[in-house]
């Protein structure tokens, strides 16, 4: 038999006690008793009756004040939770099967069963974070997530299976965060905090959660669930009930269930119930989900003991009430609450503050990346070895003069014989061979001075160059340096008559840019956009996924935070980070590396920020659809290189074949990179199509990603 796990539902009813509002742990053995105290919660199975007595004594000593609770709507006073024919499936897997449940107000209700039996699924359906496949649920008089009902919201206290606490928070930060979400004033939050720290025997409020023991963390988690003094308290897996395969096996107080089945423990009683259920199902040839229930003592005193509260199959005929809310309430329900967004943003800032190393890395990483690009990409190679075969014997010949104009910082000349030079280039020792004939000076003079010369004179008066073309960038650089050296040599020898030896092509001053523009200038704008985009993707996708994995998102949603508010808070928080990154990026590329900017700096900043927001939005899509960080990393990295190659960032789009070019033009950064180059190097503004097109495409992708992330989150929550 699998070890039993427990989930509990705690209900509140009005009472008159002295002191701040509170909810207290009670023993599992009191699971069906009506509590005389203001509220009751379910604790773990190690809590005994003595613990309950001790709690009551502490309450009497606390001089608590009265806490007046809102009453339930007319017709619903007797129950806090009503489930009718509730079904929930995941594909073909049925988790909840025709579940009927009525839980009275002011009682403890416990569920006991192995992992996978449907406890957590039922609780998520009750609090409104999971939709049911069929049936009806009402909580505190209305369906979950009904406009204006505050379920999920402040009416429900929820302690999930996982601790779902921010390790970087102190106890004070934790309770203040949930107080902001629930709309408590700072005075109310402080009063509740002081009481809960004392009542739950927590360490000092400035203690970090990550430094607490496991038991202390659980008590902090319980304190967060009790903070707003909820009308309904739900604790996932701390105590008992009986349930298997989405159906109820038995229902009643623990002592009665054990007595009925002559068992000394609940686990033994549960085992007998499972065996009985399986025998009945095998005789009837039906699945466990459709088997009958074993009747036991009623949950609520005064009810017919032969009638279970939870049942499989159709319950008693009961008309489902109709609920309505006016348009103002519905509008407020749909609109994001800025207090929730502010609370989530403050939460992110506090976590950043508590992780200074990670924060500095986030700020410095884009600067390091763009610095490496400017330093390592696009510059001229240095120390390139070239073999020189000079057959001229005279040191005053033109060949020696021409070689003196060759850039020695880039090209390292190695004088060799013809055989040694070609053996060296074949062996990969040299990148090229420069050769001069023995009559180079006389033949070149004839070429320059005479109108007609023979082919032998033309060939003998030429500089012969053999290159290793396996590295195109080095080969192109060598060609450029040899041409520059020859032009300087001709100017030196002929002076004003140098035009006689020029090619009949004259490159005038460029319209945009300069004659010395290098490849770094082309790459930098697109690289800045790419760095901003992908850092935003990584930060958003991973943080969102980790919060979901740790149960933090579920806890916030039960507290009343909507998926839209969660996304907006992430968007605004990460916008702060990328804004700081962009400022550092621009300072480095403009002031340190002297990348030219002829246009509006405001437009440059706005376009880069919009690309960062697009990255955040895409990160939200990844995090909304993926549950683990490894898959999120793979999704982010999987689109990195294709986008980098196809977007015209490291090589012009015009070089891409036409079938792929259509894909390239549809990507978020292709037109944006082009627009940024036009602003920085041409000085254009939004009146030019190539500029506003980049802004329009960026905004379009941003809107698409946000809508897609919202839809995915809505479908999943």
N, C-alpha and C positions, 0 to 999 in steps of 0.2 A: 504494500500500500504506500502510496506517495505521502510525504509529510503534508499535513493540512496547512493551508495559509488562510488568512482571515481578512475580511473587509468589514467596515462598520459604518453605519449611518446613525448620526446622533441628531435628535430633534429637541428643540427648545420650547418651553412653555412659560407663561408669566409666573413670577413668584415675587415675594418680597423678602429680599435679603439685603444686608448692609454691605457697602463697599462698592468699588468700580465694577462694571459689567464683566462677567467672566464665564468660562466653561471649564469644567474640571474632568480629569480622568476618573473612570469608575471601574469596578471589577467586572471581568467577563461573566462571572457567575450571576450578575444582576441583569442579564441581557434582556429580560422581558419585563422587568419591574418598572412601574411608573416612578420617576424620580421626584422627590419632594424639592430638590434643589432647582435652581433656575435652568440649568442645562446639564446634559451629561454627554460624555465622550467615551469612545471605546478605546481601551488600552491594549497592550500586548498580553499574551496568554500567561505571562509570569505574574501579572497583578492578581492579588488575592483579596478576599473580603476584608482582611485587616487593613489593606491599603485604602479601601473605600472608607472605613471608619476613620482612619487617620486624616483623609482628605476632608471629611465632614467636620472634624474637630478644628482643622486649620481654617475652614471657612467661618466657623463660629467665632474664632479668635480674630478674624480679619475685619470685623465691624463693617460689613459690606452695606452699601446703599441699594435702594430699590432700582430695578431695571425694568422698565415697562416696555414690552414687546408689542409690535404691531400684530393685530389679530388677522386671522385668515379671512378670505372673502366668505360671504354667506353661502351656506351649503357645503363648505369644505372644512368647517371647524374641527371635525373629528379626525382628519387625516392630513398628514403633511406630504406624503408621497403616494400617488396612485398610479399603478401601471396596469394597463388592460391589453391583453393579447399582444404583448411586445415581442417583436422578432428583430433580430439583427444578424445579418449574414455578411461574410467576407467572401465574395464569389460564391462558390458552391458550399462553402463551409458555414453551417448554421451554428452560431454561438449562443443566441438567445432564441428560444422556441416557445411561442405562445405563453409568455410569462405574465402572470397576473399577481399584483402586489398591492396591498393597502397597508401602509405603515402609519399608526396613529401618532398624533402629536404628543410630545413630552415623554417619549420612550426611547430606549436603545434597541436597535435591531442589528444583529450580527449575522454575517455569512461566513461559512467555513467550507472550504473545498480545495482540491489540488490546483496546481498551476494549469491554466488553460480552460478552466471550467466555465469562465464567463463573468467572474466577479468584477474585475476592473472594467470590462466592457459595459456591464450594467451600470456601474457608478458613473462612467463617462456619459452614458445616455441620460442619466438622471440629472447631472449638472449641465447638460446641454452642449458639451464639446464634441459629442458624437451623435449623429442622427440615427434614428431607428429605421429599420427597413419597413416595418409595418406595426400598427397598433397605436396606442395613445399613452402619453405620460403627462401627469400634472404634478408640479412641485410647488408647495405652498400656495395652491389654488389656481395656478396657471401653468401652461406648458413651458418647458425650458426655452430660453432665448425669446420669449414673447416680449414685444416692445414695452419698455418701461417697467419690467418685472424684477430686474436685478438678479435673475437666475439664468445664466451665470452672472455673478456680481457680488455685492456686499452681503446679500442675504445668505450666501453659502460660504462656509469655511471648509477648505479642502486641504487635506494632508495626503499627498500622493505616495505611491509605493517608494519611489526614490526620494531622497531627502529634498531635492529640488531647491538647493540654496546656492547663492553666489559665494564661492570660497573667498573672493577678494573683499567681501563685505564684513563689517563688524555686525554684532547683534543689533546695535542701534541703526545702522544703515539698512539692515534687513527689514526691521519693523517699520522704519520710516518710509521705505520704498512701498511696502504694501499699504501703509496708511495713506500715502498719496494716491495710490490707485483706487482705494475705497472712498476717497473724498473726505477723510477725516482731517480736522484742523490740527495744527501743530500741538495745540494744548491737549486735545483729545488723544492724539497719538502718544504724547509724553505720559499722560496719566495711565493709559492702557499698558504702555511699555514698562513703567515702573512697577505696576501690579504684576504683570506676567513674569518679569525677571525675578521678582520675589516669590511668586506662587510656584513657578516651575523650577525654582532653585538654579537659575542660570548664572554663569559667571558675569563679570563686569560687562557693561554694555559696549565698551570699546574693544572687547576681545574679538579678534578675527575668527570667522567661521572655520577657516582652514586649520586653525590651531586648536579647535575644540575636539573633545573625544567623541566617539560615535554616539554615546547616549546623550551628551550635551547637544549635539547637532540635531538629534531627533526631537529634543525638547524645544529647541529654537524653531524647528519646522512646525511643531504643534502650536507654538506661540504665534507664528505667522498665520496659522489657520484660525486662531481664536481672536486675533487682534481687533477686528471690527465688530465683535460680539454678534456672530451670525445667528440667524434663526434656525439654520440647519447646518450641522457639522458632519462632514463625511471624512472618514479616515480609511485609507486604502490599505488593507492587509495589516490591521493590528489585532483583530479578535475573531469572534465565532458566529455562525449561522449554519446552514447545511445546504449544499448545492452541488450538482454534478451535471456536466454536459449541457449546461444552459437550462437545466430544469431543477425544481425543488424536490429533494428526496424526503425531507421531513422538516417540520417547523415547530418551535416551541422553546421554552426555557431549557438551558443545558441540563439541569438536574432532572427534569421530566423526561427529556430524550434519553438520557443515560439509564434512568429507571425503567422506562418502557422496554428498552432492549437489553436490560440486565448487563449493562456495560459499566466498567469502572472509569473509563475515560471517554471523552467525546470522539477521539480518533477510533476507538473500538466500536462505538455506536455507529460512526460513519461507515466503517468497514462492513458492518452487518447490513446497513441500509443499501450499500452498493451491491453486495452479494444478492440481497433480496430483489433489488431492481433488475439485476442482470438475469436472474432466474425467471422472473416474470416475463421479461422481454424475450428470452429464448423460447419460452413456452408459446408466447403469442406471435413469435416470428417478426417482431418489430424492433426498431432501433431504440436505444436508451432514451432518445429525445422524446419519444411518443409514449413512454411507459407511464403507468399510473403513479400517483403519489401515495406515500404511506401517511395516513392521518395520524396526527399527534395532538398534543395539547395546544389549545389556541394561544396565539401571541398576545392578544388583548384580553384582559380579564373581563368576564361578562359575556363573551361571545360563545356561540355554540362550539363546544370542544371538538365536535366531529367534522368541523368545516375548516380546512386550512386557509391561511391567508394567501400564500402563493400557490398557484395551481397551474397545471398544464391543461391546455384545451380552452374552450370558451368559458369565460367567467359568467357571473350572474348578469342577467340583462340589465344594462345600465346605460342611460342616455348620456352621451358625451356632451358636456356643456359647450356652448358657443362663447368664444372670447372675442372681444373687440377693443380697439384703441383708436383714439382720434388721430387725425393726420399730424398734429403737432408732436404727439408722443412718438409716432412712427418715424417722423423726420429726425427727432432727437436721437432715436435709437440707431438710425442709419448713419448719422453724422459722427465723425471721429471726435472723441473727447480729448481736448487739449491737455487736461490734467494727466491723463494716462500717457500721452505722448511725452509730456514734460518729465513724468516719473521715469519712463523708460530711457529717455535721453540722459537724465541725471545718473541713472544706474550705469549707463555705458561710460560716462565721464568718470565716475567714481572707480569703476573697474580699471580704466586706463591709468588713473592716478596711482592706483595700488600696484601697477605693473610698469614702473618707469623704464626698465630695460626694454621691454617689448614696445613701449611707446616711442622711445628714441630710435629703435630699429625701424619702426614704421615710418618715422619722419625722415630718417637718413637714407633708407634703402633707395628711394627714387633718385636722390642726389647722387648716390654711389653709382647707380645704373647709368644715368645720363652722363656722368663724368667719364665712365669707362667707354661709352659710345663715342663721346667727343675726342677722347684721347687715343682710342684704338681703331676707330673706323674712319676711313676716308683720307687719312694722311699719306704722305709719300713714304715708301719704304726706305730704310737707311742701310748703308753698308752692303749694297748689292754688288757681288763680285762679277766683273766682266773681263774676259781675256782680250788683250789688244795685240794684234799681229801687224807690226809696222815694218814694211819692207824698204822704207826710205832710210838711207844711211846717214844723210845729212841732218844734224840736230837743228838746223835753221829752216828746215822744210815746213810747208804748210800743215802737215799732219801733226807735228808736235805743237804748233800754235793752236790748232783746232782742239786738240785734246786738253789743252790748258783751260779752255772755256767750258769743259764738261764739269758738271756739279760733282765735286769730289766728296761731298758729304753724303750724297746718295749713291754714286757709282764709284766703286773701288776698282781702279784699273790694275790689271796684272799683265805685264809684258811677257809674251810667250812666243815660241815658234809656232808655225802653222800646225804641225802635227800635235804638239803639246796642247794647243788651244782646243782643237777639235776633240782630242781624247778627253780633255777635261769637261767639255760641255756634254759629251756622251755619257760621262760618268756622274753627271749631276753636280760637278764642282763649280760651274759657272752658269750664269743665266743668259749669257750671250757672248758673241765674238765680234769685235770691230776690226776690220781689215783695211790696210792701205797698200796700194801698189807702189813699186819702186820709183815710178815716174809721176807720182800723185801731184807734186807741186807744179811741174811743167805742164802736165795735161790740164790741170784745173785752171792754170793761167790762160791757156789757149781757149778753154771753154768760155771763160769770162770775157776775153778780149776779141776773139775772132767770131765773125758772123756764121761761118760754116766750118764744121769740124767733122772728122771721121768718127765712126762708131767706136774705134779703138781708143780715141782720145776721150770720148764720153765715158767709156767704161773705166779707163785708167784714172780719170779725174773724179771718180765717184768714191764715196765712203761706203764700203760693203759691210752690212750688219746681218749676222745670223743670230736668231733669238730662240730661246726655249719658251714656247707658247703654252706650256702646261699651266702656267699661272698668268692669266690674262692681265691682271692688274699690274704685275711687275713688268710684263712685256709692253703694255701701253705706256707705263712710266718711262721705260728705257727709250722707246721711240720718241716720246716727248722731250726727253733730256738731250738726245742726239740732235733733234731738230733745233732746239734752243741753242745748243752749243754752236752748230753750224751758222745760225743766224747771227749770233754774236761775233763769230769769226769773220763773216762777210762784212759786217758793219765796221769791224776793226780795220780790215784791209782796204775796203773801198770807200768808206766814209759816206759822202753824199751820193756816191754812185752805186751804193749797195742795192738799190732797187733793181739793178740790171740782173742780179742773181736771185731775186725773189721769185716765188711762185706767182702766177698771175691771178692770185686770189688774195684779197685784203680784208681782214676782219676788223671792222670798225669797233668803236666803243659799244659795249652791249647796252640794250635798252633797259634791262633789269639785271641786277647783280653786277659782277665785275669779272675781269679776265682771269682772275686768280681764284674764282669760286671752286671749292673742292667738293668731294663727295659727302663729307661730313655735313656741309650746309644743306644738302638735299635730304639726308637721313634724319637730321635732328628733329624737325617738327613732327614727323610721323612717329618717331621714337618717343617723344614726350607724350603724345596722345596714347600710344600703346602702353607705356609704363603706367600712366594714370589709370587707364581702363582696367588693366589686368591686376594691379594692386587692389583696386576697389572690388573687383570680382572675388579675389582670394579672401580679403578681409571679411566681406559680407557673407559669402557662402559658408565659410568655415564657422564663423561666430554663430550664425543662425542654426547650422546643423548641430553644433555642440550644445547649444541651449535646448534644442529639442531632445537630443539624446539624454541629457541630464534631467529631463522632466521640467525644466524651467519654463518653457513655452506653455506647456499644458497648465501649469499652476497659474501663470499670468492670465491665460484665457478663462480659467474658472473664476478668477477674480474679476472678470468683466472686461478685460482688454480684448479688443477685436483684432482680427488679422490685419485689417487696414491700419489700425493704430500701431501695431507692431512693425509693419513695413515702413510707415512714415517715420517712426522713431529711429529705426536703423538707417533710413535714408538721411535724415538730418544729422544724426551722430557721425556717420561716416563722411558726410559732406564737410563737417568741421575738420576731420583728419585730412581729407584730400585737399582742402583749401590751403592748409599749412604746407602740405607737400608741394603744391603747385607754386606757392610763393618761393620756396627754396629752389625748386627747379628753375624758375625764371631768373632768379638772382644768379644762379650758376651759369646758365647758357648765355645770358645777355652780358653779364659783367665779367665773369671769369673766362669764358671761352669765346667771348666777343662774337656770338652769332648775331648777324644783322637783323634789325627790325625796323622796317620802313613804315609800318602801318600803326593802327591804333592798338595800344597795349590793353585797353579795356576789352576790345573784341577778342584779342588773344586769350586773355584770362577767362572770359565768358565761354569761349569754345572749349578750352581745356576742362573747365569745371563741368560743362555739360557732358563731355565725354566721360568724366569721372562718375557723374550721376548715372549715365548709361551703364557703366561697369557695375555700379551698385545695384541697379535694377536687374541686370543679368545675373548677378550673384544671388539676388532674391529669388529669381526663377530656379536656379540650381538648388538653393537651400529649401525652397518650397517643395520641390519634387523629389529630393534625395535625402535619405535619413542618416547616412554615415559619412564620416569625413573622408575616408579613402575614396569612395565613389564621387564625392564632391570634388576632391582634388583631381581625379581622373577626368571628370567632365570639364573642369576649368583648363587643365593642361591640354586636353584633347583638341580644343579649338584654338589654342595659342598659336602654334606654328602655321596652320592653314590660314588663319586670319592675318598673321604677320607677313606671309609670303604673298597672299592674294590682294592685300589692301594697298599695294604700291608704297609701302613704308621703306623697304630696303631695295626695291628695284621698281622702275617705272611701270605703271599699269599698261602702257602702250606695248610693252614687251610680252604681255600675256596673250596666249592664243585666244581667239574669239569665243569659243564655247565657255572657257573659264573666265573670260573677261566679264561676261554677263553676271556670273556669280560674284566676281570681285566688286562690281558696281553696286551690288545689293548689300554689301557688308557695312557695318556701322562706321568703319574708320576710313574707307576709301575716299569718299567725298570730303570728309572732315580733314584728312591730311592735306588734300589738295587745297581746301579753303584756307588752312593755316599757312601754307606756303605762300598763297596769294596775298594774305594779309601782311606777313612778315617781310617778304622779299619784293613784292610789287606795290605794297602800300594801298591795296584796294580796300573798299568798304562794302557795306551790305547792299549797295546799289548794283554791284556786279553779281551776275548769276552764279559764278563759280564760288562765290563767298556765301551768299544766302542759301545756296543749295546744300552746302555742308552743314549749316545750322539746322535747316529743315529736316534733313535725313537723320541727324543726331536726335532731334526732338521726337521724330517719328519712331525711331527705335526705342527711345526712352519710354514713350507712352505705351508701346506694344509690350515691352518687358514688364512694366508695372501692372498692366491689365492682366497679362498672362500669369504673373506671380499671384495676383489677387484671386484669380479664378482657381488656380491650383490649391491655394490655401483654403479657399472656401469649400472646395470639393473634399479636401482632406480633413477639415475640422467640422 
